[in-house]
Amino acid sequence: MYTLYKSVSQLPLHHAAIRVSTVSRLLSSTRVSQQQNSPSSAEVEKIVIPRRIERGPTDILNALSATVGYDPTAAHFKYHDDPYLIPMSNMSRKTYAMAQEAGRKAAKWIRQENTKLFQHKEADPPIEAYVPTMIYTEESQVQATDLKQLIEHVQIQDAILVYNLLKKNNIEVDQELKQSLLELLCFFNHEEALDEEFIEERWFRQGSNNRGRLRKTWKDYELAEQIFHEIEQKKPEHYAALIRGMAKYCQVEKAWALYQETIEKGISLDTNTFNSLLQIASFLKESYEMRWELTCDVLSAMKSQGLKPNVGTLNAILQTITTIGGYNHPRSYALKTLSEFKKLGIEPSLASWYYVLAIFCRERGPTSHVLHDIMNEIENKEFEIVDPKDTFFFVTAMDVCRNHLQDKDLAKRVNKLLHFKDNYNLIGDSYKESIYYRHYFTILCNSEPLESFMETYNLLVPNVYIPEPSVMEDILKSIDVNCATNYIPEMWSHMIQFDHTNRESLLSLVLQIMITNPPKDNPDLTQKFTTIAWNMFVRQEEAQQMTNNSAAKTGLSGVILGDILTICCRGKDFEKAKRLFEKLNTEQNSIVGDPKLESLRSFIQFCIDEKQPTLAIGCLQFCAENGYPESSELGRTIVSSMTLHESHLAKIRRYVGVEAVTKAEKHQEQ
């Protein structure tokens, strides 16, 4: 019936009469057919309505994305899809992304400072993120509900101000609300949290924060400790909040003292609080044996309180083991720990395997193949973030593949696991992502065939990864070894995009590849080489002109200018070669280093071919004045190869001596 109604209802509205007659005719025919075809015990068809499936806010977008698949050659969605606007260097990518969020911050600040101008409703029902926040001052009239709302919205500084106002006005705050405020202050250490909407700032900030050494950052004698001491009847959750906060921000002495206080008073703590104590064991004891004993004592205390360990306990123990020196003891402790937790049925997270790699694959330790065993255990599995250190696994594993094992196949297995389903969410921050691909590219570049490596290169560069100068240098060396000079134009184009043209080591390497591997029977590639070399010179000249202080930029060295001169001579571009030599000649006192003899020899021969004796003798003068021992030989070459005027011969005699000219003339007569 439903199908019948649906099919008829699709007729146009102005065909009402047709619809009525059609329904009557279809219903009558349906009754007749049912009477003819239905058995005596007619079965009644039931319509089964499926259960409602909960959908997330991005499920439709994910479904649409799955229809087209992932395109690694496409720019990231945060950049405008315009070739002239997509950033092509690490610095410009960071600047671009941060500039976008700076604009959002500016808009948010303007809205907050001018709340009276933004009274219109952007949405109905209103969206809290679009509504300016309440401004609190010392004169504000506040209630406990204001404090509760601020805690829910993680507005820490305003929450501190409102709590002090409530206390000043003798307004009672219940214990549950105090506990919530205490947990908020301990978690964020009294500092304002970064808004969730500022994804890029969080992405780039984590990379710089995680590189620093752990140190005490806990704010002593602030509101968190005041609230704790104000509570007369302290409960386990009060101790747990303060101990975790102090342990997180490395106030280890006070955290341990509070723990001892709970033992004396017979107060039971939870598993996560014991995990935070296990994490600071290395700060409490100096010797390695005492650290392990302390870890065992804390575990015994957990057992006496009837607590079951979790994956956080496993990671905390392994973290402490990483601080124990030597080779045998840490490995033994780690294997025992993993065995015990396996018996308990606790599955390690990626952070656990990260700590195992840190224990077994130390820089100056013996070679360990534990990563093979780890990959056999976790391959083709999807992971979610359980521990903050989960994001350290992939970059550490790739580091082990490159520096510890030099295993290309294992590196590919790690990379395959990273791209399995949603595991890429555990790559970490921008810094870890860059280090990961630096290791991956380096090991592939040094071990893969160049053609195979370039397939990976073209797949990931520049939209996923931008090679650092060290990686670009390895790529150029591989091109040099394989004599694959056809890749040089592409590499130079990328060097321009990635802002690598100011790296003298890379410029010198590119020039040497073009000089030592001259293209044979390929005039098009020869012309491209000349264009690349000249582009190096022009870019440096423009950079010097833009710099007011000439001493701040010394420009290209004499060796590089000489190499550019050599390539221009090979490309038969006399005007460019002439300009290069004039720069070498007129600015020789400010240019660092001298060009190679081969470069000057090439220019002299080019002048001979172009019948330019004046320039050839000028180059000879340059060689003689700069003390090249081969000046006499060059002078004889000029005399024997060209018909010279007496004035020209006189100059050559003055530069290289009469004897050299005489020998050349005799040889020419013969």
C-alpha positions as CSV (number, residue, x, y, z in Angstrom):
1,M,0.0,0.0,0.0
2,Y,2.8,2.4,0.9
3,T,4.5,1.8,-2.4
4,L,1.2,2.3,-4.2
5,Y,0.5,5.5,-2.5
6,K,4.1,6.7,-3.1
7,S,3.9,6.0,-6.9
8,V,0.6,7.7,-7.3
9,S,1.4,10.7,-5.1
10,Q,4.3,11.6,-7.5
11,L,1.7,12.6,-10.1
12,P,1.4,16.4,-10.7
13,L,-1.2,18.2,-8.5
14,H,-3.2,19.5,-11.4
15,H,-4.0,15.9,-12.4
16,A,-6.2,15.4,-9.3
17,A,-9.0,13.6,-11.2
18,I,-6.5,11.2,-12.8
19,R,-5.0,10.5,-9.4
20,V,-8.4,9.5,-7.9
21,S,-9.4,7.3,-10.8
22,T,-5.9,5.7,-10.9
23,V,-6.0,4.9,-7.2
24,S,-9.5,3.3,-7.5
25,R,-8.5,1.2,-10.5
26,L,-5.2,0.1,-8.9
27,L,-6.9,-0.8,-5.6
28,S,-9.6,-2.9,-7.3
29,S,-7.1,-4.7,-9.4
30,T,-4.9,-5.3,-6.3
31,R,-7.9,-6.9,-4.4
32,V,-8.7,-9.1,-7.3
33,S,-5.1,-10.3,-7.7
34,Q,-4.8,-10.9,-4.0
35,Q,-8.0,-13.0,-4.0
36,Q,-6.6,-15.0,-6.9
37,N,-3.1,-15.5,-5.7
38,S,-3.3,-15.5,-1.9
39,P,-3.6,-18.9,-0.2
40,S,-6.3,-19.7,2.2
41,S,-4.2,-18.7,5.2
42,A,-3.3,-15.3,3.9
43,E,0.1,-13.9,5.2
44,V,0.0,-10.3,6.3
45,E,3.0,-8.4,5.1
46,K,4.7,-6.4,7.9
47,I,6.7,-3.3,7.4
48,V,9.8,-3.4,9.5
49,I,11.2,0.1,10.3
50,P,14.9,-0.2,11.0
51,R,16.4,1.2,14.1
52,R,17.7,4.7,14.0
53,I,21.4,5.0,13.5
54,E,23.2,7.7,15.4
55,R,25.1,9.9,13.0
56,G,28.0,12.3,13.8
57,P,28.2,15.8,12.5
58,T,30.7,14.9,9.8
59,D,29.4,11.4,8.7
60,I,27.9,12.8,5.5
61,L,31.1,14.6,4.6
62,N,33.1,11.4,5.3
63,A,30.8,9.4,3.1
64,L,31.1,11.9,0.3
65,S,34.9,12.0,0.7
66,A,35.0,8.2,0.5
67,T,33.5,8.3,-3.0
68,V,36.4,10.2,-4.4
69,G,39.2,8.8,-2.3
70,Y,42.3,10.6,-0.9
71,D,44.4,12.6,-3.3
72,P,47.9,13.2,-1.9
73,T,48.8,15.6,-4.7
74,A,46.1,18.0,-3.6
75,A,46.8,20.9,-1.3
76,H,45.6,20.8,2.3
77,F,42.1,22.0,2.7
78,K,43.2,24.9,4.9
79,Y,45.0,26.5,1.9
80,H,43.1,28.1,-0.9
81,D,43.1,26.0,-4.1
82,D,45.1,28.6,-6.0
83,P,48.7,27.8,-7.2
84,Y,49.8,31.4,-6.5
85,L,48.5,31.3,-2.9
86,I,49.5,27.8,-1.8
87,P,52.6,28.1,0.4
88,M,55.5,26.0,-0.7
89,S,58.0,26.2,2.2
90,N,57.9,25.1,5.8
91,M,58.1,28.7,7.0
92,S,55.5,30.0,4.7
93,R,53.1,27.2,5.5
94,K,53.4,27.9,9.2
95,T,53.0,31.7,8.6
96,Y,50.0,31.2,6.3
97,A,48.2,28.9,8.8
98,M,49.0,31.1,11.8
99,A,47.9,34.2,9.9
100,Q,44.5,32.7,9.4
101,E,44.1,32.1,13.1
102,A,45.4,35.5,13.9
103,G,42.6,36.9,11.8
104,R,40.1,34.8,13.8
105,K,41.7,36.0,17.0
106,A,41.4,39.6,15.9
107,A,37.8,39.2,15.0
108,K,37.1,37.6,18.3
109,W,38.8,40.4,20.2
110,I,36.9,43.1,18.3
111,R,33.7,41.3,19.1
112,Q,34.6,41.0,22.7
113,E,35.7,44.6,23.1
114,N,32.6,46.0,21.3
115,T,29.8,43.8,22.6
116,K,27.2,46.6,22.2
117,L,27.7,46.6,18.5
118,F,27.0,42.9,18.1
119,Q,23.6,42.5,19.5
120,H,22.1,40.8,16.5
121,K,21.4,37.0,16.5
122,E,23.6,35.0,14.2
123,A,21.6,31.8,14.8
124,D,18.4,30.6,16.4
125,P,18.8,28.9,18.8
126,P,21.9,30.9,19.6
127,I,25.4,29.4,19.3
128,E,27.4,30.0,22.4
129,A,30.7,30.4,20.5
130,Y,29.2,33.4,18.7
131,V,28.1,35.1,21.9
132,P,30.5,37.5,23.6
133,T,31.7,36.2,27.0
134,M,30.7,38.0,30.2
135,I,33.2,40.5,31.5
136,Y,33.9,40.2,35.2
137,T,35.6,43.0,37.3
138,E,36.2,43.5,41.0
139,E,32.8,45.3,41.3
140,S,30.8,42.5,39.6
141,Q,27.9,40.9,41.5
142,V,28.4,37.2,41.1
143,Q,26.7,34.0,42.3
144,A,27.9,30.4,42.6
145,T,26.1,29.6,39.3
146,D,28.6,32.0,37.5
147,L,31.5,30.1,38.9
148,K,29.9,26.8,37.7
149,Q,29.4,28.2,34.2
150,L,33.0,29.5,34.0
151,I,34.3,26.1,35.0
152,E,32.2,24.4,32.4
153,H,33.6,26.8,29.7
154,V,37.2,26.4,31.0
155,Q,37.6,30.2,31.6
156,I,40.3,29.9,34.2
157,Q,41.3,33.5,35.0
158,D,37.6,34.5,35.3
159,A,36.9,31.5,37.4
160,I,39.7,32.6,39.8
161,L,38.3,36.1,40.0
162,V,34.7,35.0,40.6
163,Y,35.8,32.6,43.3
164,N,37.7,35.3,45.1
165,L,34.6,37.6,44.8
166,L,32.4,34.9,46.2
167,K,34.8,34.4,49.1
168,K,35.0,38.2,49.6
169,N,31.2,38.5,49.7
170,N,30.8,35.6,52.0
171,I,28.8,33.6,49.5
172,E,29.1,29.9,50.2
173,V,30.5,27.6,47.5
174,D,29.5,23.9,47.9
175,Q,32.2,21.2,48.1
176,E,31.4,19.8,44.8
177,L,31.9,23.1,43.0
178,K,35.2,23.6,44.9
179,Q,36.4,20.2,43.8
180,S,35.6,21.1,40.2
181,L,37.5,24.3,40.5
182,L,40.4,22.5,42.2
183,E,40.6,20.0,39.4
184,L,40.5,22.7,36.7
185,L,43.3,24.7,38.3
186,C,45.5,21.6,38.8
187,F,45.0,20.4,35.3
188,F,45.9,23.7,33.6
189,N,48.2,25.1,36.4
190,H,46.3,28.3,36.7
191,E,47.0,29.3,33.1
192,E,44.4,30.1,30.5
193,A,43.7,27.2,28.1
194,L,44.0,27.6,24.4
195,D,40.7,27.6,22.7
196,E,39.8,24.4,20.8
197,E,39.0,26.4,17.7
198,F,42.7,27.5,17.3
199,I,43.8,24.2,15.8
200,E,46.8,25.5,13.9
201,E,48.3,27.3,16.9
202,R,47.9,24.1,18.9
203,W,49.5,22.1,16.1
204,F,52.6,24.3,15.8
205,R,52.8,25.1,19.5
206,Q,53.1,21.4,20.6
207,G,56.2,20.9,18.4
208,S,58.1,23.6,20.2
209,N,56.8,22.7,23.7
210,N,57.7,19.0,23.6
211,R,61.3,19.6,22.7
212,G,62.1,21.3,26.0
213,R,63.4,19.4,29.0
214,L,61.0,18.7,31.8
215,R,61.3,21.2,34.6
216,K,59.2,22.4,37.5
217,T,56.5,24.7,36.3
218,W,53.9,24.3,39.0
219,K,52.8,27.6,40.5
220,D,53.4,27.2,44.3
221,Y,51.0,28.8,46.9
222,E,48.4,29.7,44.3
223,L,44.7,29.2,44.5
224,A,44.8,25.4,44.1
225,E,46.8,24.9,47.2
226,Q,44.7,27.5,49.1
227,I,41.5,25.7,48.3
228,F,43.0,22.4,49.3
229,H,44.1,23.7,52.7
230,E,40.7,25.4,53.2
231,I,38.9,22.1,53.1
232,E,38.6,20.8,56.6
233,Q,37.5,17.2,55.8
234,K,39.7,16.2,52.9
235,K,38.6,13.4,50.8
236,P,40.5,11.1,48.4
237,E,39.5,13.2,45.4
238,H,41.0,16.3,46.9
239,Y,44.4,14.6,47.4
240,A,44.1,13.0,44.0
241,A,43.6,16.3,42.1
242,L,46.5,18.1,43.8
243,I,48.9,15.2,43.5
244,R,48.2,14.7,39.8
245,G,48.6,18.4,39.2
246,M,51.9,18.7,41.0
247,A,53.2,15.5,39.3
248,K,52.1,16.8,35.9
249,Y,54.1,20.1,36.4
250,C,57.0,18.4,38.2
251,Q,56.5,19.7,41.7
252,V,57.7,16.2,42.8
253,E,58.6,16.9,46.5
254,K,55.2,18.3,47.4
255,A,53.4,15.6,45.4
256,W,55.3,12.8,47.2
257,A,54.7,14.5,50.6
258,L,51.0,14.5,49.9
259,Y,51.1,10.9,49.0
260,Q,52.9,10.1,52.3
261,E,50.2,12.0,54.1
262,T,47.5,9.8,52.5
263,I,49.3,6.7,53.7
264,E,49.6,8.0,57.2
265,K,45.9,8.9,57.3
266,G,44.8,5.7,55.5
267,I,43.3,7.6,52.6
268,S,42.8,5.5,49.4
269,L,43.7,6.9,46.0
270,D,42.7,5.9,42.6
271,T,44.8,4.2,39.9
272,N,45.4,7.3,37.8
273,T,46.9,9.1,40.8
274,F,49.3,6.2,41.4
275,N,50.2,6.4,37.7
276,S,51.2,10.0,38.1
277,L,53.4,9.1,41.1
278,L,55.1,6.3,39.0
279,Q,55.8,8.9,36.3
280,I,57.9,11.1,38.7
281,A,59.9,8.2,40.3
282,S,62.9,9.2,38.3
283,F,62.8,12.7,39.8
284,L,62.6,11.4,43.4
285,K,65.6,9.0,43.4
286,E,69.0,9.4,41.8
287,S,70.4,5.9,41.6
288,Y,68.9,3.5,39.1
289,E,68.3,0.8,41.7
290,M,66.5,3.1,44.0
291,R,64.2,4.2,41.2
292,W,63.2,0.6,40.5
293,E,62.7,-0.1,44.2
294,L,60.5,3.0,44.5
295,T,58.4,1.8,41.5
296,C,57.9,-1.6,43.1
297,D,56.9,0.1,46.4
298,V,54.2,2.2,44.7
299,L,52.9,-0.9,42.9
300,S,52.8,-2.8,46.2
301,A,50.8,0.1,47.7
302,M,48.3,-0.1,44.8
303,K,47.9,-3.8,45.4
304,S,47.3,-3.3,49.1
305,Q,44.5,-0.8,48.3
306,G,42.9,-3.3,45.9
307,L,43.5,-1.2,42.8
308,K,43.9,-2.8,39.4
309,P,46.5,-1.3,37.0
310,N,45.7,-0.1,33.6
311,V,47.6,0.8,30.4
312,G,48.6,4.1,32.1
313,T,50.3,2.1,34.8
314,L,52.2,0.2,32.2
315,N,53.3,3.3,30.4
316,A,54.3,5.0,33.7
317,I,56.5,2.0,34.6
318,L,58.1,1.9,31.2
319,Q,58.8,5.6,31.3
320,T,60.7,5.2,34.5
321,I,62.7,2.3,33.0
322,T,63.8,4.5,30.2
323,T,65.7,6.7,32.8
324,I,67.6,3.7,34.0
325,G,71.1,3.5,32.5
326,G,72.9,0.5,31.1
327,Y,71.7,-2.1,28.7
328,N,70.9,-5.3,30.5
329,H,68.9,-4.1,33.5
330,P,66.5,-1.8,31.6
331,R,65.7,-4.5,29.1
332,S,65.2,-7.1,31.8
333,Y,62.8,-4.8,33.7
334,A,60.9,-3.9,30.5
335,L,60.4,-7.6,29.5
336,K,59.2,-8.5,33.0
337,T,56.8,-5.6,33.0
338,L,55.3,-6.4,29.6
339,S,55.0,-10.1,30.7
340,E,53.1,-9.2,33.9
341,F,50.7,-6.9,32.2
342,K,50.1,-9.4,29.4
343,K,49.0,-11.9,32.1
344,L,46.6,-9.2,33.4
345,G,45.1,-8.8,29.9
346,I,46.2,-5.2,29.5
347,E,46.9,-4.3,25.9
348,P,49.9,-2.0,25.4
349,S,49.3,1.3,23.6
350,L,51.6,2.9,21.1
351,A,53.1,4.8,23.9
352,S,54.1,1.5,25.5
353,W,55.9,0.5,22.3
354,Y,57.5,3.9,22.1
355,Y,59.1,3.4,25.5
356,V,60.2,-0.1,24.5
357,L,62.0,1.4,21.5
358,A,63.6,4.0,23.8
359,I,64.8,1.2,26.1
360,F,66.1,-1.3,23.5
361,C,67.3,1.0,20.7
362,R,69.6,3.4,22.4
363,E,72.1,5.6,20.5
364,R,75.3,4.0,21.8
365,G,73.9,0.6,22.7
366,P,74.0,-2.7,20.9
367,T,71.7,-3.2,17.9
368,S,68.3,-4.5,18.7
369,H,65.7,-5.8,16.3
370,V,62.8,-5.4,18.8
371,L,61.0,-3.2,16.2
372,H,60.4,-6.3,14.0
373,D,58.7,-8.0,16.9
374,I,56.6,-4.9,17.6
375,M,55.5,-4.6,14.0
376,N,54.6,-8.3,14.0
377,E,52.4,-7.5,17.0
378,I,50.6,-4.3,15.8
379,E,50.7,-4.5,12.1
380,N,47.3,-3.9,10.3
381,K,45.7,-2.6,13.5
382,E,43.9,0.6,14.0
383,F,44.8,2.7,17.1
384,E,43.3,5.5,19.1
385,I,45.0,7.9,21.3
386,V,45.1,6.5,24.8
387,D,48.2,8.2,26.2
388,P,49.7,11.6,25.1
389,K,53.0,9.8,24.3
390,D,51.2,7.7,21.7
391,T,52.1,10.3,19.2
392,F,55.8,9.6,19.7
393,F,55.7,6.1,18.4
394,F,55.8,6.6,14.6
395,V,58.5,9.2,14.6
396,T,60.7,7.1,16.9
397,A,60.0,3.9,14.9
398,M,61.1,5.7,11.7
399,D,64.2,7.0,13.5
400,V,65.1,3.4,14.5
401,C,64.6,2.2,10.9
402,R,67.0,4.9,9.6
403,N,69.7,5.3,12.2
404,H,69.6,2.1,14.3
405,L,68.8,-0.6,11.7
406,Q,69.1,1.0,8.3
407,D,66.2,-1.2,7.2
408,K,64.3,0.1,4.2
409,D,61.6,-2.7,4.2
410,L,60.9,-2.1,7.9
411,A,60.5,1.6,7.2
412,K,57.9,0.8,4.6
413,R,56.0,-1.4,7.1
414,V,56.0,1.4,9.6
415,N,54.7,3.9,6.9
416,K,52.0,1.4,5.9
417,L,50.8,1.2,9.5
418,L,50.7,4.9,9.8
419,H,48.4,5.2,6.8
420,F,46.2,2.3,7.8
421,K,42.7,3.6,8.4
422,D,42.8,6.5,10.8
423,N,46.2,5.9,12.3
424,Y,47.6,9.1,10.8
425,N,45.8,10.9,13.6
426,L,48.7,9.7,15.8
427,I,51.4,11.3,13.8
428,G,51.6,14.0,16.4
429,D,52.3,17.7,15.8
430,S,54.0,19.5,12.9
431,Y,57.5,19.0,14.3
432,K,57.1,15.2,14.6
433,E,55.5,14.9,11.2
434,S,58.5,16.8,9.6
435,I,61.0,14.6,11.5
436,Y,59.1,11.4,10.5
437,Y,59.3,12.2,6.8
438,R,62.9,13.4,7.0
439,H,63.9,9.9,8.3
440,Y,61.6,8.2,5.7
441,F,62.9,10.1,2.8
442,T,66.5,9.8,3.8
443,I,66.4,6.0,4.2
444,L,64.6,5.6,0.9
445,C,66.9,8.0,-0.9
446,N,70.0,6.1,0.2
447,S,68.6,2.5,-0.4
448,E,65.9,2.7,-3.1
449,P,66.4,2.8,-6.8
450,L,66.2,6.5,-7.9
451,E,63.2,5.9,-10.1
452,S,61.3,4.2,-7.3
453,F,62.2,6.9,-4.8
454,M,61.1,9.6,-7.2
455,E,57.6,8.0,-7.3
456,T,57.4,8.4,-3.5
457,Y,58.8,11.9,-3.8
458,N,56.3,13.1,-6.4
459,L,53.5,11.5,-4.3
460,L,54.3,13.4,-1.1
461,V,56.1,16.6,-2.1
462,P,55.1,19.4,-1.6
463,N,51.6,18.9,-0.3
464,V,52.4,16.4,2.5
465,Y,56.0,17.1,3.1
466,I,58.6,19.8,2.2
467,P,62.2,18.4,2.3
468,E,64.6,20.2,4.5
469,P,68.0,21.3,3.0
470,S,69.7,18.1,4.4
471,V,67.2,15.9,2.7
472,M,67.4,17.8,-0.5
473,E,71.2,17.4,-0.4
474,D,70.8,13.6,-0.1
475,I,68.4,13.6,-3.1
476,L,70.9,15.6,-5.2
477,K,73.8,13.2,-4.2
478,S,71.6,10.3,-5.3
479,I,71.0,12.0,-8.6
480,D,74.7,12.6,-9.0
481,V,75.6,8.9,-8.3
482,N,73.0,7.7,-10.7
483,C,73.9,10.3,-13.4
484,A,70.2,11.1,-13.6
485,T,70.7,14.8,-14.6
486,N,67.2,14.8,-16.2
487,Y,65.8,15.4,-12.6
488,I,67.9,18.5,-12.1
489,P,65.4,21.0,-13.6
490,E,62.6,19.6,-11.4
491,M,64.8,19.7,-8.3
492,W,65.9,23.3,-9.0
493,S,62.2,24.3,-9.5
494,H,61.4,22.8,-6.1
495,M,64.5,24.5,-4.5
496,I,63.0,27.8,-5.6
497,Q,59.6,26.9,-4.2
498,F,61.1,25.7,-0.9
499,D,63.4,28.8,-0.4
500,H,66.5,26.7,-0.6
501,T,68.2,29.0,-3.2
502,N,70.2,30.8,-0.4
503,R,71.9,27.5,0.6
504,E,75.4,27.7,-0.9
505,S,76.1,24.0,-0.3
506,L,73.0,23.1,-2.4
507,L,73.9,25.5,-5.1
508,S,77.4,24.2,-5.3
509,L,76.1,20.6,-5.4
510,V,73.7,21.3,-8.2
511,L,76.4,23.1,-10.3
512,Q,78.9,20.2,-9.8
513,I,76.2,17.7,-11.0
514,M,75.7,19.7,-14.1
515,I,79.4,20.2,-14.7
516,T,80.5,16.5,-14.1
517,N,77.5,15.1,-16.0
518,P,77.3,17.1,-19.2
519,P,74.3,16.1,-21.4
520,K,75.3,14.4,-24.6
521,D,73.3,15.0,-27.7
522,N,70.7,16.8,-25.7
523,P,70.7,20.5,-26.6
524,D,67.4,21.0,-24.7
525,L,68.9,19.8,-21.4
526,T,72.0,21.8,-22.0
527,Q,69.9,24.9,-22.5
528,K,68.0,24.1,-19.3
529,F,71.3,23.8,-17.4
530,T,72.4,27.2,-18.7
531,T,69.1,28.7,-17.5
532,I,69.4,27.2,-14.1
533,A,72.9,28.4,-13.6
534,W,72.1,31.9,-14.8
535,N,69.0,31.9,-12.5
536,M,71.2,31.3,-9.5
537,F,73.3,34.3,-10.4
538,V,70.3,36.6,-11.1
539,R,68.6,35.6,-7.8
540,Q,71.7,36.4,-5.8
541,E,72.1,39.8,-7.6
542,E,68.5,40.7,-6.9
543,A,68.9,39.7,-3.2
544,Q,72.0,41.9,-2.9
545,Q,70.2,44.9,-4.4
546,M,67.3,44.5,-2.0
547,T,69.8,44.5,0.9
548,N,70.8,48.1,1.9
549,N,73.8,46.9,3.9
550,S,76.1,45.4,1.3
551,A,78.3,43.9,4.1
552,A,75.3,41.9,5.3
553,K,75.3,39.7,2.2
554,T,78.6,38.6,0.7
555,G,77.0,37.1,-2.4
556,L,78.1,34.0,-4.2
557,S,81.6,32.8,-3.7
558,G,84.2,32.9,-6.5
559,V,84.0,29.1,-6.9
560,I,80.3,29.1,-7.5
561,L,80.5,32.1,-9.9
562,G,83.2,30.2,-11.8
563,D,81.0,27.1,-12.0
564,I,78.2,29.2,-13.4
565,L,80.7,30.7,-15.9
566,T,81.6,27.1,-17.0
567,I,78.0,26.1,-17.7
568,C,77.3,29.3,-19.6
569,C,80.3,28.7,-21.8
570,R,79.1,25.2,-22.5
571,G,75.7,26.6,-23.3
572,K,77.3,28.9,-25.8
573,D,75.8,32.0,-24.3
574,F,78.5,34.6,-24.7
575,E,76.7,37.6,-23.2
576,K,76.0,35.8,-20.0
577,A,79.6,34.5,-19.8
578,K,80.9,37.9,-20.4
579,R,78.9,39.5,-17.6
580,L,79.9,36.8,-15.2
581,F,83.6,37.3,-15.9
582,E,83.2,41.1,-15.6
583,K,81.7,40.6,-12.1
584,L,84.6,38.3,-11.2
585,N,87.1,40.8,-12.5
586,T,85.7,44.1,-11.2
587,E,84.6,42.8,-7.8
588,Q,87.5,40.4,-7.1
589,N,88.4,42.2,-3.9
590,S,84.9,41.6,-2.4
591,I,84.2,38.1,-3.7
592,V,85.2,35.3,-1.3
593,G,87.5,32.7,-3.0
594,D,88.8,32.4,-6.5
595,P,87.1,30.5,-9.4
596,K,88.6,27.2,-10.5
597,L,91.1,27.1,-13.3
598,E,88.8,25.0,-15.5
599,S,86.2,27.8,-15.4
600,L,88.7,30.4,-16.6
601,R,90.1,28.0,-19.2
602,S,86.6,27.5,-20.5
603,F,86.0,31.2,-20.8
604,I,89.3,31.8,-22.6
605,Q,88.5,29.1,-25.1
606,F,85.0,30.5,-25.6
607,C,86.6,33.9,-26.3
608,I,88.9,32.3,-28.8
609,D,86.0,30.7,-30.5
610,E,84.1,34.0,-30.6
611,K,87.2,35.8,-31.7
612,Q,87.3,38.2,-28.7
613,P,91.0,38.7,-28.0
614,T,90.5,41.6,-25.7
615,L,88.3,39.5,-23.3
616,A,90.7,36.5,-23.5
617,I,93.7,38.7,-22.6
618,G,91.6,40.3,-19.8
619,C,90.9,36.8,-18.4
620,L,94.7,36.0,-18.7
621,Q,95.4,39.2,-16.7
622,F,93.0,38.0,-14.0
623,C,94.8,34.6,-13.8
624,A,98.2,36.2,-13.7
625,E,97.3,38.8,-11.0
626,N,95.7,36.1,-8.8
627,G,98.7,33.8,-9.0
628,Y,97.5,30.9,-11.1
629,P,100.6,28.8,-12.0
630,E,99.0,27.9,-15.4
631,S,98.9,31.5,-16.6
632,S,101.9,30.8,-19.0
633,E,100.1,27.9,-20.5
634,L,96.9,30.0,-21.0
635,G,99.0,32.7,-22.6
636,R,100.5,30.3,-25.1
637,T,97.0,29.0,-25.9
638,I,95.8,32.5,-26.8
639,V,98.9,33.3,-28.9
640,S,98.8,30.0,-30.8
641,S,95.0,30.1,-31.4
642,M,94.5,33.7,-32.6
643,T,95.9,36.3,-34.9
644,L,96.9,39.1,-32.5
645,H,97.8,42.7,-32.8
646,E,101.2,43.8,-31.5
647,S,99.5,45.6,-28.7
648,H,97.9,42.4,-27.6
649,L,101.1,40.5,-27.7
650,A,102.8,43.2,-25.6
651,K,100.1,42.7,-22.9
652,I,100.6,39.0,-23.0
653,R,104.4,39.4,-22.6
654,R,103.8,41.7,-19.7
655,Y,101.5,39.2,-17.9
656,V,103.2,35.9,-18.5
657,G,106.7,36.8,-19.8
658,V,108.5,37.0,-23.1
659,E,109.5,33.3,-23.1
660,A,106.0,32.0,-23.1
661,V,105.0,34.2,-26.0
662,T,108.1,33.3,-28.0
663,K,107.5,29.5,-27.5
664,A,103.9,30.0,-28.7
665,E,105.0,32.0,-31.8
666,K,107.6,29.3,-32.7
667,H,105.1,26.6,-32.3
668,Q,102.6,28.6,-34.5
669,E,105.3,29.0,-37.2
670,Q,106.0,25.3,-37.2
